[in-house]
Amino acid sequence: MHIYDYIIIGSGLTGQTIATQLSQETQNVLLIEAEAFTGGSNRPAHLSGNILDSGLRFIPANEISIKAIQNLENLLGLKLIKSENENHPETYDASGFKAFVGFGEKSPAFYDEFSYFLNQNELELTLPLHQIMDLLKNKFHGETLLRSHVTKFGFDEQPEGSKADPHLTHVIVNGSKTYYANNFIYAGPVRDLALIVPDEVLNLRAKAKLKKDTYWMALCLDLFHQDISVEKNNLFVLDGTTDDGIGPCLGRFLPSVAADVSPTQHTQQVSQWLSFIDYSTAEETENIGEVLKKMKRQIKRAFPEMSEAIKSERIFMSPPLSGGELKLNANGTLHKVNNLWIASAQMSKYPNLLGSLAQSQLTLAALGFGEFSMSHAAFAEDQAEEQNETHTEAEL
């Protein structure tokens, strides 16, 4: 029976970063991914011959994300931070475009997820995120299992009446195959823990709360348009005057390119837009359709010349980006399970990509890996304490 040093579940930015770092110390690492490809939401997307990030990407220029990117630089051995740019979002109303100054009293239900993109400064990277994911994948020296769903966590059987903490020994994949390890790192959707952790480890009350929590997902719309060029690279916040409960969308235009060098050359450009929808609402396809309709309506209202210029589109729904309360130990392991680290970005107090970056660094710090400054170590301790305080009611 082979026993891995580490099994990591989920190969998105968080899971792949952790797996790659750990594999520099031991190659006895197994990365398990449910999809047919690694990378999660950060794999490359294809639209009319263009290769781009899968949906709008934004990294705020603050101490946490800068340190996290610097740790990626150390891991990959290359420069990733190109510049820090000011972020000046604009909005549109009947009088035209103007600076976006806030929602006033009409903040959307997903304000925390939306406000992430309103940070005053943004990090510009030397490479798109999907290329960084490829570099992390290429530097990983362990094993990878694709199309592999973890269907159950297996624990040592404890004698009846034992007060010892449960010890995770193996995972069951696709209902039949068993893989053993000394340590486990879970970087998948927090909600799925209710299905794969036994009731005696994660009680029914905690599981019920996981299922009832609101999980926000990004609904992304990528548009390919021709013979129209918007040269502004700032973000646009678009919302209508109708209070429909759907909320605003935001987006930006990527740099335009010339399609050919003939006298009739066409200018081509891609714009990327997103809004948010909660997991339960997204289960009904008609609800997704309503959000998309509003997004397209607001884009057309602000950029009417685009209506005839759009040649193709791509729609993408992210996994849950936030939501889910869970009681963790101070080092980020599941309560009472000292060898199961919960590295899902949903557990971070920071949203979106910053949450993914921060959670990977927090988990690596807890495992004793990576290069961390004192300020970042303090952040890791602060976040671990906040997780304990925030999630104490999830399990009593």
C-alpha positions in Angstrom: 0.0 0.0 0.0 1.5 3.3 -1.1 1.2 6.2 1.3 1.7 9.8 -0.1 3.2 12.5 2.0 0.5 14.9 0.8 -2.7 14.6 -1.2 -4.1 17.9 -2.5 -7.7 18.1 -3.7 -8.4 20.7 -6.3 -6.0 22.0 -9.0 -7.1 25.7 -9.2 -4.7 28.5 -8.4 -4.7 27.7 -4.7 -4.3 23.9 -5.0 -1.7 24.0 -7.8 0.4 26.6 -6.0 0.5 24.5 -2.8 1.1 21.3 -4.8 4.0 22.8 -6.7 5.6 24.3 -3.6 5.3 21.0 -1.7 6.8 19.0 -4.6 10.0 21.0 -4.4 10.6 19.2 -1.0 9.1 15.8 -1.8 7.8 14.3 -5.0 5.6 11.9 -3.0 2.6 14.3 -3.7 -0.7 13.5 -5.3 -2.9 16.2 -6.9 -6.5 15.2 -7.5 -8.7 17.1 -9.9 -12.4 16.4 -10.7 -12.3 18.0 -14.2 -10.5 16.7 -17.3 -7.9 19.5 -17.0 -6.0 21.3 -14.3 -6.2 25.1 -13.6 -9.8 25.4 -12.6 -11.2 28.9 -13.5 -7.7 30.0 -14.4 -7.1 27.8 -17.4 -6.8 29.5 -20.8 -10.0 30.4 -22.7 -10.4 30.6 -26.5 -12.5 33.1 -28.3 -12.4 33.7 -32.1 -8.7 32.8 -32.3 -7.7 34.7 -29.1 -6.3 33.0 -26.1 -7.2 34.9 -22.9 -7.8 34.4 -19.2 -11.1 32.7 -18.5 -13.1 35.7 -17.4 -12.2 39.2 -16.1 -9.1 39.0 -13.8 -8.1 41.7 -11.3 -5.4 41.7 -8.6 -5.5 44.7 -6.2 -2.1 46.3 -5.4 -1.9 45.8 -1.7 0.6 44.3 0.7 -1.0 40.9 0.8 -1.3 40.3 -2.9 2.2 41.8 -3.6 3.8 39.5 -1.1 1.8 36.5 -2.5 2.9 37.3 -6.0 6.5 37.7 -4.8 6.3 34.3 -3.3 5.1 33.0 -6.7 8.1 34.8 -8.3 10.4 32.9 -5.9 8.8 29.6 -6.6 8.9 30.1 -10.4 12.1 31.9 -10.6 10.9 34.8 -12.8 9.5 38.4 -12.5 5.7 38.5 -12.4 4.9 42.0 -11.2 5.2 44.5 -14.0 3.7 47.6 -12.5 1.2 49.1 -10.1 -1.5 51.0 -11.9 -4.2 53.4 -10.6 -7.8 52.1 -11.0 -10.4 54.7 -11.9 -13.7 52.9 -12.7 -16.3 54.7 -14.7 -20.0 54.4 -14.9 -22.7 55.4 -17.4 -26.0 57.2 -17.1 -28.2 59.5 -19.2 -25.5 62.2 -19.1 -22.8 60.0 -20.3 -19.7 58.5 -18.7 -18.4 59.7 -15.4 -16.3 58.5 -12.5 -17.9 55.8 -10.4 -18.2 57.0 -6.8 -20.3 54.2 -5.2 -23.8 52.7 -5.0 -25.2 55.0 -2.3 -28.1 53.3 -0.7 -28.6 50.8 -3.5 -25.6 48.5 -2.8 -26.1 45.0 -4.4 -26.4 41.9 -2.3 -23.0 40.8 -3.6 -21.3 44.1 -2.7 -18.2 42.5 -1.0 -17.5 40.5 -4.2 -18.1 43.5 -6.4 -16.1 46.0 -4.3 -13.0 43.9 -4.7 -12.7 45.3 -8.3 -13.0 48.9 -7.0 -9.6 48.9 -5.3 -7.8 52.2 -6.0 -4.7 50.4 -7.4 -4.2 47.3 -9.5 -1.2 45.0 -10.1 -0.3 44.5 -13.7 1.6 41.2 -14.3 4.2 40.3 -16.9 2.2 37.2 -17.9 -1.5 36.4 -18.1 -2.8 34.2 -15.3 -3.3 31.1 -17.5 0.4 31.2 -18.4 1.4 31.4 -14.8 -0.8 28.3 -14.1 1.0 26.5 -16.9 4.3 27.3 -15.4 3.1 26.1 -12.0 1.9 22.9 -13.6 5.2 22.3 -15.4 7.2 22.8 -12.2 5.1 20.3 -10.3 7.0 17.1 -9.7 4.3 14.9 -8.2 1.4 12.9 -9.7 -1.9 14.2 -11.0 -5.2 12.4 -11.2 -7.8 13.9 -13.6 -11.5 13.2 -13.9 -11.3 12.1 -10.2 -14.0 13.0 -7.8 -13.3 12.6 -4.1 -16.5 10.9 -2.9 -15.5 10.2 0.7 -12.9 10.9 3.4 -11.8 7.8 5.3 -10.7 8.0 9.0 -9.1 5.6 11.4 -11.7 3.6 13.3 -11.8 4.7 16.9 -12.6 2.4 19.7 -16.1 3.0 21.1 -16.0 5.8 23.7 -12.6 7.0 22.6 -11.9 10.7 23.0 -9.0 10.8 20.6 -9.3 13.2 17.6 -10.2 11.5 14.3 -7.3 10.9 12.0 -7.7 11.1 8.3 -6.0 8.2 6.5 -7.4 8.0 2.9 -9.7 9.3 0.3 -12.0 7.4 -1.9 -12.1 8.5 -5.5 -14.9 8.0 -8.0 -16.6 5.7 -5.4 -14.1 2.9 -5.8 -10.3 3.8 -5.7 -8.6 4.4 -2.4 -5.5 6.6 -1.9 -3.6 6.9 1.4 -1.6 9.8 2.7 -0.1 11.3 5.9 -1.5 14.8 5.2 -4.4 16.1 3.2 -5.1 19.6 1.7 -8.6 20.4 0.5 -8.8 23.2 -2.0 -12.2 22.4 -3.5 -15.7 24.0 -2.9 -16.4 24.2 0.9 -20.0 23.2 0.3 -18.9 19.7 -0.9 -17.4 18.9 2.5 -20.9 18.3 3.7 -21.0 15.3 1.3 -17.6 13.8 1.7 -16.9 14.2 5.5 -18.6 11.6 7.8 -21.3 12.9 10.2 -19.2 11.8 13.2 -16.4 14.2 12.1 -18.5 17.1 10.7 -21.8 17.1 12.5 -25.2 17.5 10.9 -25.7 21.0 12.2 -22.5 22.2 10.6 -23.4 20.4 7.3 -26.9 21.9 7.2 -25.3 25.4 7.6 -22.9 24.7 4.8 -25.8 23.8 2.5 -27.8 26.8 3.5 -25.1 29.5 3.2 -25.1 31.9 0.2 -22.3 31.1 -2.3 -21.6 33.8 -4.9 -20.4 32.8 -8.3 -19.2 35.0 -11.1 -21.1 34.9 -14.3 -18.6 36.0 -17.0 -19.3 37.2 -20.5 -16.5 37.6 -23.0 -17.3 39.5 -26.2 -15.3 39.5 -29.5 -16.1 42.6 -31.6 -14.7 43.9 -34.9 -14.3 47.4 -36.4 -14.9 49.2 -33.1 -12.2 50.0 -30.6 -12.5 51.3 -27.1 -9.0 52.4 -26.0 -9.7 53.0 -22.3 -8.3 50.3 -20.1 -10.2 51.2 -16.9 -13.1 49.2 -15.5 -16.7 50.1 -16.3 -19.5 49.7 -13.7 -22.9 49.4 -15.5 -26.3 49.3 -14.0 -29.8 50.4 -15.1 -32.3 52.6 -13.4 -34.7 49.6 -12.9 -34.6 48.0 -9.4 -34.8 44.4 -10.6 -32.8 42.8 -7.9 -30.2 41.5 -10.4 -27.5 44.1 -9.6 -24.8 45.7 -11.7 -22.1 44.3 -13.9 -18.6 45.4 -14.6 -16.1 44.9 -17.4 -13.1 46.2 -19.3 -11.8 46.3 -22.9 -8.6 44.5 -23.7 -6.1 46.2 -26.1 -7.4 46.2 -29.7 -5.3 44.6 -32.5 -5.3 44.8 -36.3 -6.5 41.6 -37.8 -4.4 41.9 -41.0 -2.4 44.3 -43.0 -4.6 44.6 -46.1 -6.2 47.9 -47.2 -9.4 46.6 -45.7 -7.9 45.5 -42.4 -10.2 45.1 -39.5 -9.7 46.2 -35.9 -10.5 43.4 -33.4 -11.0 43.7 -29.7 -12.2 41.6 -26.8 -14.1 42.9 -23.8 -14.7 40.9 -20.6 -17.7 41.4 -18.3 -19.0 39.8 -15.2 -21.8 39.9 -12.6 -22.6 37.7 -9.7 -25.3 35.1 -9.0 -25.7 32.9 -6.0 -25.3 29.2 -6.2 -28.9 28.3 -5.5 -30.2 30.8 -8.1 -27.8 29.5 -10.7 -29.3 26.1 -10.5 -32.1 27.4 -12.6 -30.9 28.2 -16.1 -33.6 30.8 -16.7 -32.1 32.9 -13.8 -28.7 32.8 -15.5 -30.4 34.0 -18.7 -32.0 36.9 -16.9 -28.7 38.1 -15.6 -27.1 37.7 -19.0 -29.9 39.7 -20.6 -29.4 42.6 -18.2 -25.6 42.5 -18.7 -26.0 42.7 -22.5 -28.7 45.4 -22.2 -26.4 47.6 -20.1 -23.4 47.1 -22.3 -25.5 48.1 -25.4 -26.8 51.2 -23.5 -23.3 52.4 -22.7 -21.7 51.3 -26.0 -24.5 51.3 -28.6 -22.0 51.1 -31.5 -21.0 47.6 -30.2 -24.4 46.0 -31.0 -23.6 45.3 -34.7 -19.9 44.8 -34.1 -20.1 41.7 -31.8 -19.1 38.7 -33.8 -18.9 36.0 -31.1 -19.2 35.6 -27.3 -18.2 33.2 -24.6 -20.2 32.6 -21.4 -18.5 31.1 -18.3 -19.7 30.4 -14.8 -17.0 30.3 -12.1 -17.1 27.9 -9.1 -18.3 29.5 -5.9 -16.0 32.4 -4.9 -17.3 33.0 -1.4 -19.6 31.7 1.2 -19.5 28.8 3.7 -18.7 29.0 7.4 -16.6 26.2 8.9 -14.9 25.8 12.2 -11.1 25.5 11.8 -8.1 25.1 14.1 -5.7 28.0 14.4 -3.4 26.4 11.8 -6.2 26.1 9.2 -6.9 22.4 9.7 -10.5 21.1 10.1 -11.7 21.2 13.7 -10.4 18.1 15.5 -8.7 16.8 12.3 -5.1 17.8 12.6 -4.0 16.5 9.2 -6.7 18.0 7.0 -5.9 21.6 5.9 -8.9 23.5 4.4 -7.2 25.6 1.7 -10.4 26.6 -0.2 -10.3 30.3 -1.2 -13.8 30.6 0.1 -12.4 30.4 3.6 -10.3 33.5 3.1 -11.5 36.9 4.3 -10.3 38.3 1.0 -12.4 37.7 -2.2 -11.7 36.4 -5.6 -8.1 36.0 -6.8 -6.7 37.7 -3.7 -8.5 35.1 -1.6 -6.9 32.3 -3.7 -3.4 33.8 -3.4 -3.8 34.6 0.3 -5.2 31.1 1.1 -2.4 29.3 -0.7 0.2 31.3 1.2 -1.6 30.9 4.5 -1.7 27.1 4.1 2.0 27.0 3.0 2.9 29.1 6.1 1.0 26.7 8.3 2.9 23.8 6.7 6.3 25.5 7.2 7.0 26.2 3.5 7.7 29.3 1.5 9.4 32.6 2.2 7.4 34.9 4.4 8.1 38.4 5.8 7.2 39.3 9.3 4.3 41.3 8.1 2.9 38.4 6.1 3.4 36.0 9.0 1.4 38.4 11.1 -1.3 38.4 8.4 -1.4 34.6 8.5 -1.8 34.6 12.2 -4.5 37.3 12.0 -6.5 35.5 9.4 -6.3 32.2 11.3 -7.6 33.9 14.4 -10.4 35.6 12.4 -11.4 32.3 10.9 -11.7 30.8 14.4 -13.8 33.7 15.6 -16.0 33.9 12.5 -16.8 30.2 12.2 -17.3 29.1 15.8 -21.0 28.9 15.4 -20.8 26.4 12.5 -20.2 23.5 14.9 -20.9 23.4 18.6 
